[in-house]
Amino acid sequence: MRRQDTPPGASAAVGAALYGLATRATRRLPRDMSLTSAATLATLHKTGPRRITDLAVAEGVTQPAMTVLVRVLEEAGLAERKGDPSDKRVTLVRLTEAGASYVRTRRQAGVDAYARLIDELTGDEVEALAAALPALRHLAELEGHAGAESDR
């Protein structure tokens, strides 16, 4: 729903700019693993240990595909399976320290890449982005809530 004080088309224009920026940035990240593998590691970093079935839903893949992906992450030393202390029948996937380090390093590489681009902007453009930070943070929060809703 468009707010009364938002110019027509502004939401779509900003959405298109953010989407284009995010997709181009994703394509430029190192290709040392699939996007689904990297996303799975990021999910584990953000949410903590999860069941394979929960990870499959969160990443939009089948349970058998997630089982294979987790096996590959285990072989790479980035994730491990552990029993759930509250339910011995359940196995949880969790990040290893190497997996957490990978996520932090990848995230920092993205931050650094954007910082280099921002350094190419004019002072007024940097000020405009800085002024938009509260809105961008709120947008990320809203997206996080929407993602959590779709995981259910």
C-alpha positions in Angstrom: 0.0 0.0 0.0 1.4 3.4 -1.0 1.6 6.1 1.6 -0.3 9.3 0.8 2.9 11.4 0.8 4.9 9.1 -1.5 5.1 10.2 -5.1 3.6 7.7 -7.6 6.2 5.3 -8.8 8.8 6.2 -6.1 8.5 2.9 -4.3 9.0 0.9 -7.5 11.9 3.1 -8.6 13.7 2.7 -5.3 12.9 -1.0 -5.2 14.3 -1.4 -8.7 17.5 0.4 -7.8 18.0 -1.6 -4.6 17.2 -4.9 -6.4 19.6 -4.1 -9.2 22.4 -3.1 -6.8 21.9 -6.3 -4.7 21.9 -8.6 -7.7 25.0 -7.1 -9.3 26.8 -7.2 -5.9 25.8 -10.9 -5.5 27.2 -11.7 -9.0 30.5 -10.1 -8.1 31.1 -12.1 -4.9 33.7 -14.8 -5.1 32.4 -18.0 -6.7 34.1 -20.4 -4.2 30.7 -22.0 -3.4 27.1 -21.9 -4.7 24.8 -19.1 -3.6 22.6 -21.6 -1.8 25.6 -22.9 0.2 26.6 -19.3 1.1 23.0 -18.5 2.0 22.7 -21.6 4.1 25.8 -20.6 6.1 24.5 -17.1 6.5 21.2 -18.5 7.8 23.0 -20.6 10.3 25.1 -17.7 11.4 22.0 -15.5 11.9 19.7 -18.0 13.4 21.9 -20.6 15.1 21.6 -24.4 14.7 18.7 -25.6 12.6 17.2 -28.9 11.4 17.9 -29.9 7.8 14.2 -29.6 7.0 14.0 -26.1 8.4 17.1 -25.1 6.4 15.5 -26.6 3.2 12.4 -24.5 3.7 14.4 -21.3 4.5 16.6 -21.7 1.4 13.8 -22.9 -0.9 15.2 -26.3 -1.8 14.1 -29.9 -1.2 15.1 -31.8 1.9 17.2 -34.2 -0.1 19.0 -31.4 -1.8 19.7 -29.7 1.6 21.0 -33.0 3.0 23.6 -33.2 0.1 24.5 -29.5 0.6 25.0 -30.0 4.3 27.2 -33.0 3.6 29.4 -30.9 1.3 29.6 -28.1 4.0 30.6 -30.7 6.5 33.3 -32.1 4.2 34.6 -28.5 3.8 34.7 -28.1 7.6 32.2 -25.3 7.5 29.2 -27.0 9.3 28.6 -30.0 11.5 25.7 -32.0 12.7 25.0 -32.3 16.4 22.3 -33.9 18.5 19.7 -31.6 19.9 20.1 -31.6 23.7 16.4 -31.0 24.2 15.3 -33.9 21.9 17.8 -36.7 21.3 15.8 -37.8 18.2 16.7 -34.5 16.4 19.9 -33.6 14.6 20.8 -30.0 14.2 23.2 -28.4 11.7 25.4 -25.8 13.1 28.3 -23.7 11.9 31.9 -24.6 12.8 34.2 -21.8 13.7 35.6 -22.0 10.1 32.0 -21.6 8.8 31.4 -18.6 11.0 34.7 -17.1 9.9 33.8 -17.7 6.3 30.5 -15.8 6.7 32.2 -12.9 8.5 34.9 -12.7 5.8 32.3 -12.8 3.0 30.2 -10.1 4.6 33.2 -7.9 5.2 34.2 -8.3 1.6 30.7 -7.1 0.6 30.9 -4.1 3.0 34.4 -3.2 1.6 33.2 -3.4 -2.0 30.3 -1.0 -1.3 32.5 1.3 0.7 34.9 1.5 -2.3 31.9 2.4 -4.5 30.6 4.9 -2.1 34.0 6.6 -2.0 33.4 7.4 -5.7 30.2 9.4 -5.0 30.0 13.1 -4.4 29.7 14.5 -0.9 26.0 15.3 -1.5 25.4 11.7 -2.7 27.1 10.3 0.4 25.1 12.6 2.6 21.9 11.5 0.9 22.8 7.8 1.5 23.7 8.6 5.2 20.3 10.3 5.6 18.6 7.2 4.2 20.3 4.9 6.7 17.3 4.8 9.2 14.9 4.0 6.3 17.3 1.3 4.9 17.7 -0.3 8.4 13.9 -0.3 8.8 13.5 -1.8 5.3 16.0 -4.6 6.3 14.0 -5.2 9.5 10.7 -5.4 7.5 12.4 -7.8 5.1 13.6 -9.9 8.0 10.1 -10.1 9.4 8.7 -11.0 5.9 11.4 -13.7 5.5 10.6 -15.2 8.9 6.9 -15.3 8.1 7.6 -17.2 4.8 9.9 -19.7 6.7 6.8 -20.8 8.7 
